[in-house]
Amino acid sequence: ARVQPFSYVHERSVKNMENITSLYYIRFTALDHPGVLGQISGILGKHGISIASVIQKVQHRGKHVPVVMMTHEAVERNMRRALSEIDSLESIEKKSALIRII
């Protein structure tokens, strides 16, 4: 008997990308102004995303600076929704970078 190519695929289900859970590295270019990190963390919290760490090394009051965050495990769909909302803030200069940590 011949084995059908890819016959094993039916035995496993493929998870929709929106439903995966991962740790995330996020890089924002945000205005260095009081309350901006609070806005960002509030949006992440609203979408069920917990922050593990934040790094903002250089401070230039009133200018845009890089902000790096690591999250605890979060659902991809929630992360995408949160980033869409964050990227629309006036205090964010350009689209955020996102890397999944597996």
For each residue, the residues with C-beta under 8 A, 3 or more apart:
1:
2:
3: 7
4: 7
5:
6: 9
7: 3 4 10
8: 11 12
9: 6 12
10: 7
11: 8
12: 8 9
13:
14:
15: 19 20
16: 19 20
17: 20 76
18: 75 76 77 80
19: 15 16 75 76 77
20: 15 16 17 75 76 100
21: 73 74 75 76
22: 73 74 76 100 101 102
23: 52 70 71 72 73 74 100 101 102
24: 49 70 71 74 79 98 99 100 101
25: 68 69 70 97 98 99 101
26: 68 69 70 71 83 96 97 98 99
27: 66 67 68 69 96 97
28: 40 66 67 68 69 86 92 96
29: 64 65 66 67 92 93 94 96
30: 36 37 40 64 65 67 91 92 93
31: 36 62 63 64 65 90 91 92 93
32: 36 56 59 60 61 62 63 64 65
33: 36 61 62 91
34:
35: 38 39
36: 30 31 32 33 39 40 89 91
37: 30 40 41 54 56 67
38: 35 41 42
39: 35 36 42 43 86 89 91
40: 28 30 36 37 43 44 67 69 86 89
41: 37 38 44 45 51
42: 38 39 45 46
43: 39 40 46 47 82 85 86
44: 40 41 47 49 50 51 69 71 82 86
45: 41 42 48 49 50
46: 42 43 82
47: 43 44 74 78 79 81 82 85
48: 45 74 75 78
49: 24 44 45 71 72 74 78 79 82
50: 44 45 71 72 74
51: 41 44 54 69 70 71 72
52: 23 69 70 71 72
53: 69 70
54: 37 51 67 68 69
55: 67 68 69
56: 32 37 59 65 66 67 68
57: 66
58: 65 66
59: 32 56 65
60: 32 63 65
61: 32 33
62: 31 32 33
63: 31 32 60
64: 29 30 31 32 93
65: 29 30 31 32 56 58 59 60
66: 27 28 29 56 57 58
67: 27 28 29 30 37 40 54 55 56
68: 25 26 27 28 54 55 56
69: 25 26 27 28 40 44 51 52 53 54 55
70: 23 24 25 26 51 52 53 101
71: 23 24 26 44 49 50 51 52 74 79
72: 23 49 50 51 52
73: 21 22 23
74: 21 22 23 24 47 48 49 50 71 78 79
75: 18 19 20 21 48 78 79
76: 17 18 19 20 21 22 79 80 100
77: 18 19 80 81
78: 47 48 49 74 75 81 82
79: 24 47 49 71 74 75 76 82 83 98
80: 18 76 77 83 84
81: 47 77 78 84 85
82: 43 44 46 47 49 78 79 85 86
83: 26 79 80 86 87 96 98
84: 80 81 87 88
85: 43 47 81 82 88 89
86: 28 39 40 43 44 82 83 89 92 96
87: 83 84 92 95 96
88: 84 85 92
89: 36 39 40 85 86 92
90: 31
91: 30 31 33 36 39
92: 28 29 30 31 86 87 88 89 96
93: 29 30 31 64
94: 29
95: 87
96: 26 27 28 29 83 86 87 92
97: 25 26 27
98: 24 25 26 79 83
99: 24 25 26
100: 20 22 23 24 76
101: 22 23 24 25 70
102: 22 23
